[in-house]
Amino acid sequence: MTDKNKSKNTASFGHDALCAQLVNRLNAQFKEPKRNIEPSLVIGLFGEWGSGKSHLLNLIEKHYDESDECKNSVTIPIAFNPWRFEKEDHLIIPLMKTTELALKAYANKKEHWLKEAASDVQGVIVNMVDDTARLCAVSVIAFVANLKVGLSSTQLLDGDKIVKTYQHYADKKQKEDTEAEKKAAEESKIFDDLNSLYFNFHHKLKKAIGHDKKEQDAPKINLLFLIDDIDRCLPEKAVEMLESIKLFLDVEGCAFVLAVDDEVVERGIIHRYRDYLFQKNDTNFNKTAPPITGAEYLEKIIHLPFRLPLPTEHEIRTF
């Protein structure tokens, strides 16, 4: 055995085989989205800090990132670390910005597809990636406009930056006259469009990635979100991250692999429902409990739970 192969085998702790299994399950989901009860697939990697969750996520990302095969669909990995954006008002905003940047990077990397065969399915997919990136960029503005509490539409749309950004990504209209009446009409129209995007984001995203088409061989994009370090977030932020997935991204063609420590979610559930604690009758005494436990909550969010096995003594000694 060469030093290179020896290093690969001893450092993986069996994760190469686990990665292959998870990739097979993800590919099956993308090929037949209807096999899942819900539109998207959510896989939970359970384990304590240091159990290797990040390493396994990196292996999955590397597998898809290095794939250059394109028949009628591609899977784009999007790595997101919510802990870095914990101070944001809502984690869906940096998540969509990260998605936009990942899509742009993917399109740039696949420029050779356009040069080689601009008219075939590869060129179509690259153009779809560009369109989806623009949708994500505009959705950031829509989410800000609708999630910011206590601001009126005039305050939200008063900045030239927001108006110009929306115009650039939405329809690239030329700059309108700056008369007061036209400006007010423009702002009203933009606010209506942002509201529409916010409430119809599922439909628009599904259309952008091609999963609204019934033809099986139609070009499609699959978005694979690899979300790490949820257990480093404050408990309420960890719950917010999970809720964002169900609220905004539960769409065919999307899948999620989440690195989760169940104890953090349990604390988040207790914090989220702290005002709704009720008396739970036990055999010997009464105690307070939230209306839903962390385990019950995760069961509703995560379709395929997977607890990382501890490394064997032999693996540890070899490493």
Secondary structure, DSSP 8 states (H G I E B T S, - for coil): --HHHHHHHHHHTTHHHHHHHHHHHHHHHHH-GGGSSSSSEEEEEE--TTSSHHHHHHHHHHHHHT----SSEEEEEEEE-GGGGTTSS-THHHHHHHHHHHHHHHHHHTHHHHHH-TTSHHHHHHHHHHHHHHHHHHHHHHHHHHH-TT--HHHHT-SHHHHHHHHHHHT--------HHHHHHHHHHHHHHHHHHHHTHHHHHHHHTTTT---TTS-EEEEEEEE--GGGS-HHHHHHHHHHHHHH---TTEEEEEEE-HHHHHHHHHHHTGGG-EEEE-SS-EEEE-SS-HHHHHHHH-SEEEE-----HHHHHH-
